[in-house]
């Protein structure tokens, strides 16, 4: 089998089972861990021995076939006992004790690798009958079937199509074709013309069981027909010493395929920008971002007019309440907030409608990001999102509090206009003072004060009128610039607030979902490594 070796596949399967624990079916995880444990235990034992388990139903002649293959009486045939109750091992060559201890086979027959079977390292097990009425016998046979390196299923012409054999045993071995041999025994009971037809029918049933590459052979323990071929097949397997690895690989791959199937199709397009945008929209509504943005705009206009308006009337503007200060956000913006979790705004609580929008946005985000996931994974995604939902309102308030809104920033043009306003005021005051002095001198019948002129206009009058016009123009220009600047500041504030709200959505909704999706991807990727 191409691809990673047994150790790498076993490790990958273990990783997949760990990532999928609690999401994959419990029975699959338990079976997978049994396979991992069995693979590592078998790999730690003798690699020089090949365990061949001979299984069959009562009356199939498997014990007689074991004796025929071994050339000596290893198992007691059914003519002297009703069924095979315990496993018995025929061992060619030394060194298999630890392996047989792991298999828990106590009844052993040691044989020398001479005569009929000349290959050392072959361990032939005669299993209890798989259809025994004694539950313990069946359980013992099934346990050894799981641990054997090569499986030889012995059937007879009367019961080879038995539904229990195919449904309960052979169909569970899909993917194990390379380590399964099906023997049609007792062919001496058939007419020679019938042997081929029965064998072909058995091969058809085996293929329908999913074992398309399993070998199907015929034999007769009584006459010896086909026994030499079966013996040579087993000896060849023992010489190549590949059956143990092939069986364990088949076990690992089989479970890994089930894990891949349980993970569903690969997750595609889970980073849906539209779903995140809808989520952030809902969180913005609940956080009152529009209210804050409007307050930033109004506060910026108020501050601009207070800094650039006519100096003598600015105090009127300052009497108006600061929208940001009213929300408890002005002080926060003027100084760094190192612990936003200890600061709360004066924002009104989100309305029931806004909270409903949040819940709807969260559900929509979860639905989009978990679309197509297997139910356990989808349920886990929804549970993660739901468990964080109660923390969202507080997190949104902290996000708003910790966002720098730029309200404390004083643009350069404010300072320039402020200086100009004071200069204009000073010029106007000088002109008015000059005109006042002229009026007082005239009233007191004093000599006329010299009054220079700019064209037809006296300089004092020009100064007073010019200051008035300049002040009005500065105020109009400043008002327009203040409106533009306020919109720009509000736009920046909304962008920062949306980013902050988006981080809340990521932390409490997206990250849990992404974590679950990453866990699914890790499970599926590891299972694919083990399976391919």
Buried (B, 14 or more C-beta within 10 A) or exposed (E): EEEBEBEEBBBBBBBBBBBBBEBBEEEBBEBBBEBBEBBBEBBEBBEBBBBBBBBBBBBBBBBBBBBBBBBBEBBBBBEEEEBBEEBBBBBBBEEBEEBBEBBEBEEBBEBEBEEBBEBBBBBBBBBBBBBBEEEEBBEBBBBBBBBBBBBBBBBBBEBBBBEEBBEBBBBBBBBBBBBBBBBBBBBBBBEEEEBEEBBEEBBEBBBEBBBEEBBBBBBBBBEEBBBEEBBEBBBEBBBEBBBBBBBBBBBBBBBBBBBBEBBBEEBEEBEBEEBBBBBBBBBBBBBBBEBBBBBBBBBBBBBBBBBBBBBEEBEEBEEEEBBBBEBBBBEBBEEEBEEBEEBBBEBEEBEEEBBBBBBEBBBBBBEBBBBEBBEBBBBBBBEBBBEBBEEBBEBBBBBBBBBBBBBEEEBEBBEEBBEBBEEBBEBBEBBBEBBEEBEEEEEEEEEEEEEEEEEEEBBBBBBBEBBBEBBEEBBEEBBEBBBEBBBBBBEBBBEBBBEBBBBBBBBBBBBBBBEBBEBBBBBBBBBBBBBB
